[in-house]
């Protein structure tokens, strides 16, 4: 998919980022969002075998909590449908955490070590084996590595004049990222209130055409960079499949 796209990061960590993409249509922006949510597979616990559970929770509740534990996913070494077995064996008085899960494959580990599963009292025990399967978010929400993926128009703020001395500075709330003289500024820097940044000014706020700011947060299954790149790759692959089908 060729195109004159420009990408610029506003904020960036391994698990959370905000970045601007110029030169894409609203439909393409939504396609990127959907691809990151639904088309990038992750490992998630799917089948649970309870060996012993003398806690206060039913087996089904334990299974639900285990299914929500994010697992690191290496998409270069696995294919959709692959399974990995994990086990946990904790005896009270203690708290069972995600870090207590032991995987039979070093490449698939809990993304966080401190997700609580259950608090076990004296004499209580939890011993479970579980199979994690690699699948897509469109099949089940627990396979969505992008826990918060959204976008909005980049907006430009133009100063068009001075307010009258008799006009009060009413709050003008704006959320997202603005462009000011070519600089990208997160609205959180001025508490999302334009009057804090432009006191006494008359302003025009304009959507910048074909420019969208994405906010992406992952559950730790992989980094933001990998989630974005893998999402784009799924769009490219579908486009290639469609091209081949049309040419038949």
Secondary structure, 3 states (H helix, E strand, C coil): CCCCCEEEEEEECCCEEEEEEECCCHHHHHHHHHHHHHCCCEEEEEEEEEEEECCCCCHHHHHHHHHCCCECCCCCCCCCCCEEEEEEEEECCEEEEHHHCEECCCCCCECCCCCEEEEECCCCEEEEEEEEEEECCCCCHHHCCEEEEEEEEEEEEEEEEECCCCCCCCCCECCCEEEECCEEEEHHHHCCEHHHHCCCEEEEEEEEEEEEEEEEEECCCCCHHHHHHHHHHHHHHHHHHHHHHHHC
